[in-house]
Amino acid sequence: MEITINGQAADIAPDNEKTVGEIMAGLEQWLAIVGQRLRGLSINNNTVPSSAFEEIFKKDIASVNILDIKTISLSELFLESLLNLQADTEEFKNLKFDEKREFLKIWEKRPQALFTLEQMPDIYNIFVNLFSGTDIDTKSVSSVIEERLREIKEPLPELENLKPLLDETCTKLTNLALDIQTGKDAQAAKTIQVFSGLSEKMLRIIRQLDIQGILSQETEEKETFSEKINEFGKLIKELLEAYEKHDTVLVGDLAEYEASPKLQELYSAIINSSRQAQQQEEK
């Protein structure tokens, strides 16, 4: 049996597998590692509809001459799903009142909804609220989708554009404890909100840089980034918990001596690694 991926010969040979499903089980693990997802199958030059996958997976490989696996990158799936969500928003806007009431049930079964639930749960919740008739402006939803599209299409420029906001936020973090102590609660709350939103955006972009291979491919560096991101995630949680408990001393220490410098450190490390990776690719 010859196995191809997107029409290209693959250096893969069945070992003890006896069915198409057994082969696919191993391949899907490998695809996930390299940032790809199964898009479709072709057996003996005949396209297999997704509705027939379950039956085809039972097929004995002895009867298969050519197994062509169609894949799509995870970043392409993000992009495709967001574009489809844009179309869903326009479709919803043009529905009649009674049709809008039933739209959520229809939408939840669509591929972009299932992918969004898995990969972008915050976006999924926004659309559930939108299609449930809550007071959400479709213009605001479209603005969020446009931002996510930029993060996928141009992750590095989007990250670089965060620098002024990042510097401003780090300065405000050093003054956070004083703001709380002097009764500037609204200003303190805004600093926490901006810091949280900025951190989430940075982590999303870092993930896209990694998925798209823009980060350095050195294993040791990747492990370092993973450690930095895990540490930063724990720090965000600790800071938010301290703020909710009104622990002014801990909030001040975490914000000034931990959050502010680590935010700058993580940002610089990702920017430098991404630029180096791009320069190496251009050579």
C-alpha positions in Angstrom: 0.0 0.0 0.0 1.3 3.5 -0.9 0.6 6.3 1.6 0.7 9.9 0.4 0.0 13.2 2.2 -1.6 15.8 0.1 -0.6 13.9 -3.0 3.1 13.7 -2.0 4.7 10.3 -1.3 5.2 9.8 2.5 7.9 7.7 4.0 5.4 5.6 5.9 4.8 1.9 5.8 2.3 -0.2 7.7 3.8 -2.2 10.5 1.3 -4.4 12.4 -1.7 -2.3 11.4 -4.5 -4.2 9.6 -7.1 -1.6 9.0 -7.2 2.0 7.7 -8.4 3.1 11.1 -5.4 1.7 12.8 -3.1 3.5 10.4 -5.0 6.8 10.9 -4.8 6.5 14.7 -1.0 6.7 14.6 -0.9 9.3 11.8 -3.3 11.7 13.6 -1.0 11.8 16.6 1.9 12.6 14.4 -0.2 15.3 12.5 -1.1 16.9 15.8 2.6 17.2 16.8 3.5 18.9 13.5 0.6 21.3 13.7 -1.6 19.6 11.1 -5.2 18.3 11.2 -6.9 15.7 9.0 -8.9 17.4 6.3 -10.0 14.4 4.2 -9.1 11.0 2.8 -8.8 9.5 -0.7 -8.6 5.7 -1.2 -7.5 4.3 -4.6 -8.0 7.8 -6.0 -11.6 8.0 -4.8 -12.5 10.8 -2.3 -14.1 9.5 0.9 -16.9 11.7 2.3 -16.5 12.5 6.0 -19.8 10.8 6.6 -18.2 7.5 5.5 -15.1 7.7 7.6 -16.3 5.4 10.3 -17.0 2.6 7.8 -13.8 3.2 5.8 -11.7 3.0 9.0 -12.8 -0.7 9.3 -11.5 -1.4 5.8 -8.7 -4.0 5.5 -5.5 -2.4 4.2 -5.0 -5.4 1.9 -7.7 -3.9 -0.3 -6.1 -0.4 -0.4 -3.5 0.4 -3.1 -3.2 4.2 -2.4 -4.2 6.0 0.7 -4.0 9.8 0.3 -4.4 11.8 3.4 -5.5 15.4 3.0 -4.3 17.7 5.8 -4.6 21.4 6.7 -2.4 23.4 9.1 -3.8 24.4 12.5 -3.2 28.1 11.6 -5.2 27.7 8.4 -8.0 26.2 10.4 -8.0 29.2 12.8 -8.1 31.5 9.8 -10.8 29.6 8.0 -13.0 29.3 11.2 -12.7 33.0 11.9 -13.7 33.9 8.3 -16.7 31.6 8.6 -17.6 33.3 11.9 -17.6 36.6 10.2 -20.0 35.2 7.6 -22.1 33.7 10.4 -22.4 37.2 11.9 -23.6 38.7 8.7 -26.1 35.8 8.2 -27.5 36.4 11.7 -27.9 40.1 11.1 -30.0 39.5 8.0 -32.4 36.9 9.6 -35.9 37.6 10.6 -36.8 37.8 14.3 -38.2 34.2 14.5 -35.3 32.8 12.5 -32.8 34.4 14.9 -34.3 32.5 17.8 -33.5 29.2 16.2 -30.1 30.1 14.7 -28.0 29.1 17.7 -29.1 25.5 17.5 -28.1 25.4 13.8 -24.8 27.2 14.4 -23.6 25.0 17.2 -23.4 22.0 14.8 -21.3 23.9 12.2 -17.5 23.0 11.9 -16.4 26.5 12.8 -18.5 26.4 16.0 -17.0 23.0 17.0 -13.4 24.2 16.2 -14.0 27.5 18.1 -15.3 25.7 21.1 -12.1 23.5 21.2 -9.5 26.2 20.3 -11.0 29.6 21.1 -13.6 29.1 24.0 -13.7 32.8 24.7 -14.8 33.5 21.1 -17.3 30.7 21.3 -18.9 32.2 24.3 -19.2 35.6 22.6 -21.0 34.0 19.7 -23.3 32.0 21.9 -24.3 35.2 23.7 -24.7 37.0 20.3 -26.9 34.3 18.9 -28.9 33.9 22.2 -30.1 37.5 21.7 -28.2 39.1 24.6 -27.2 42.7 24.3 -24.1 42.3 22.2 -23.4 44.6 19.3 -22.5 42.8 16.1 -20.1 45.6 15.3 -18.1 44.9 18.5 -18.1 41.1 17.7 -16.7 41.9 14.2 -14.0 44.0 15.7 -12.9 41.1 18.0 -12.8 38.8 14.9 -10.7 41.3 13.0 -8.2 41.5 15.8 -7.9 37.7 16.0 -7.4 37.6 12.2 -4.5 40.0 12.5 -3.0 37.8 15.2 -3.0 34.9 12.8 -2.2 36.7 9.5 0.6 38.8 10.9 1.5 37.6 14.4 4.9 39.2 14.7 3.8 42.8 13.6 0.8 42.5 15.9 3.1 41.6 18.8 5.5 44.4 17.9 2.6 46.9 17.9 1.9 46.0 21.5 5.1 47.7 22.7 3.7 51.1 23.6 0.8 49.6 25.5 3.1 47.1 27.2 5.5 49.9 28.4 2.6 51.9 29.7 1.0 49.0 31.5 4.3 48.0 33.2 4.7 51.6 34.5 1.1 51.4 35.9 1.8 48.0 37.5 4.6 49.6 39.6 2.1 52.2 40.9 -0.7 49.7 41.4 -0.3 49.3 45.2 -0.2 53.1 45.7 -3.3 53.5 43.6 -5.2 51.0 45.8 -3.9 52.6 49.0 -4.9 56.2 47.9 -8.4 55.1 46.9 -7.9 55.2 43.2 -9.9 52.0 42.8 -11.1 52.7 39.3 -7.6 53.3 38.0 -6.3 50.2 39.8 -9.2 48.1 38.3 -8.4 49.4 34.9 -4.7 48.6 35.3 -5.6 45.0 36.3 -8.0 44.7 33.4 -5.5 46.0 30.8 -2.8 43.8 32.2 -5.0 40.7 32.0 -6.2 41.5 28.5 -2.6 42.3 27.3 -1.3 39.1 28.8 -4.0 37.0 27.1 -3.3 38.6 23.8 0.5 38.0 24.1 -0.1 34.3 24.9 -2.4 33.9 21.9 0.2 35.5 19.6 3.0 33.4 21.1 0.9 30.3 20.3 0.4 31.4 16.7 4.1 32.1 16.3 4.8 28.6 17.5 2.1 27.0 15.4 3.4 28.8 12.3 7.0 27.9 12.9 8.0 31.5 13.4 9.6 30.9 16.8 13.1 29.5 16.9 13.0 25.7 16.3 15.8 25.0 18.9 14.5 22.5 21.4 16.2 24.1 24.4 14.8 27.5 23.5 11.3 26.1 23.1 11.6 24.4 26.5 12.7 27.7 28.0 9.7 29.5 26.4 7.4 26.8 27.7 8.8 27.3 31.2 8.5 31.2 30.9 4.9 30.9 29.7 4.0 28.5 32.5 5.6 30.7 35.1 3.9 33.8 33.7 0.5 32.1 33.7 0.9 31.2 37.4 1.9 34.8 38.1 -1.2 36.2 36.4 -3.4 33.9 38.5 -1.6 34.8 41.7 -1.9 38.5 41.0 -5.6 38.4 40.2 -6.3 36.3 43.3 -4.4 38.7 45.5 -6.3 41.6 43.9 -9.7 40.0 44.5 -8.8 39.4 48.1 -7.7 43.0 48.5 -4.2 41.9 49.7 -2.6 45.3 48.9 0.9 44.3 50.1 1.0 41.1 48.0 -0.6 42.9 45.0 2.1 45.6 45.2 5.0 43.2 45.4 3.7 41.0 42.6 2.8 43.8 40.3 6.1 45.8 40.7 8.7 43.1 41.3 7.2 40.2 39.4 4.5 41.0 36.8 6.1 44.2 35.3 9.7 42.8 34.7 8.5 39.3 33.7 6.0 40.8 31.1 8.9 42.8 29.6 11.2 39.8 29.8 8.8 37.4 28.0 8.0 40.0 25.4 11.7 40.6 24.6 12.5 36.9 24.4 9.7 36.2 22.0 10.4 39.2 19.8 14.1 38.3 19.6 13.6 34.6 18.9 10.9 35.3 16.2 13.1 37.8 14.4 16.1 35.4 14.5 13.9 32.6 13.1 12.7 34.8 10.3 16.2 36.0 9.5 17.5 32.4 9.3 14.6 31.4 7.0 15.4 34.3 4.7 19.1 33.3 4.3 
